[in-house]
Amino acid sequence: MYKDLQVAIPVFVKGMHNSIKWQGKTFKYNQNLPWQEMEVPYETARLWFINDMIYHNEELEKQAKVGDRLSELNSELLGKLVDSINVIVKTRTNSTSEFNDKKCKKSRIEDKQRGLIRSFLRNNAWVEEDFFTIRDKLLVD
C-alpha cells in the first residue's frame, strides 16, 4: 500500500524469522516498532522499510491501538472529528479569514481526510491534546 515510510503512521516488524534489535531491545514479527520514540534516525527506519524489514499495517494498528488511530474512524466520524477540531480553532482565531487559513480542511474521501488531519496536526501541535480527547470520545461512542 505505501511505497515509502510514512512518518505519521506506526510500523511493524515484517519478517517472521528476522527480528530487529535496537539499543538492547528486540522487536519480533508484527510487533509495533516505535522508531521515533526510540530516536532511531529517519534514514535507518527508511532503510528498514525499503528492505522490507518493517511495514505499515492498518489492521495491526487497530489491534495494537497505536498511532493516531484515524484508520479506526469512518468518514462520518472523521467529519465529526474535523468539525470538533475546527470549533477549537474558531475560538482561538480573531477573524473569519484567520480561521479559514488555520482550520483543518475537509474531504469526502476517507484516506485523503486522514492525510489532511495528519498534516493539520503536524503544523498545529497546540491542538494535539484536544485532538486526542475528541478522538478517544469518538472511538468509544
Backbone hydrogen bonds, N-H to C=O, Kabsch-Sander energy under -0.5 kcal/mol:
donor,donor_aa,acceptor,acceptor_aa,energy
7,V,5,L,-0.6
9,I,6,Q,-1.3
12,F,55,Y,-2.6
13,V,31,Q,-1.8
14,K,53,M,-3.0
15,G,53,M,-0.7
19,S,17,H,-0.5
20,I,27,F,-2.6
22,W,25,K,-2.6
25,K,22,W,-2.0
27,F,20,I,-3.0
30,N,13,V,-3.0
31,Q,28,K,-2.4
33,L,11,V,-2.5
35,W,33,L,-2.4
38,M,34,P,-1.8
39,E,36,Q,-1.3
40,V,35,W,-2.9
44,T,41,P,-0.5
45,A,41,P,-2.3
46,R,42,Y,-2.9
47,L,43,E,-2.1
48,W,44,T,-2.2
49,F,45,A,-2.2
50,I,46,R,-3.0
51,N,47,L,-2.3
52,D,49,F,-1.7
53,M,48,W,-3.2
54,I,48,W,-0.9
55,Y,12,F,-2.0
61,E,57,N,-2.3
62,K,58,E,-2.2
63,Q,59,E,-2.5
64,A,60,L,-3.0
65,K,61,E,-1.0
66,V,61,E,-1.5
69,R,66,V,-0.6
72,E,69,R,-1.5
73,L,70,L,-1.7
78,L,74,N,-2.7
79,G,75,S,-2.2
80,K,76,E,-2.0
81,L,77,L,-2.4
82,V,78,L,-2.5
83,D,79,G,-2.6
84,S,80,K,-2.4
85,I,81,L,-2.5
86,N,82,V,-2.7
87,V,83,D,-1.5
88,I,84,S,-1.4
89,V,85,I,-2.2
90,K,86,N,-2.6
91,T,87,V,-1.6
92,R,88,I,-1.0
92,R,89,V,-0.7
93,T,90,K,-0.9
99,F,95,S,-2.3
100,N,96,T,-2.7
101,D,97,S,-1.7
102,K,98,E,-1.9
103,K,99,F,-2.4
105,K,103,K,-0.5
110,E,108,R,-0.6
113,Q,109,I,-2.7
114,R,110,E,-2.5
115,G,111,D,-2.0
116,L,112,K,-2.4
117,I,113,Q,-2.5
118,R,114,R,-2.6
119,S,115,G,-2.6
120,F,116,L,-2.4
121,L,117,I,-2.7
122,R,118,R,-2.2
123,N,119,S,-1.7
124,N,120,F,-1.0
127,V,124,N,-2.0
128,E,125,A,-1.6
131,F,127,V,-2.6
132,F,128,E,-2.4
133,T,129,E,-1.8
134,I,130,D,-2.6
135,R,131,F,-3.3
136,D,132,F,-2.6
137,K,133,T,-1.8
138,L,134,I,-2.3
139,L,135,R,-2.2
140,V,136,D,-1.5
141,D,137,K,-2.2
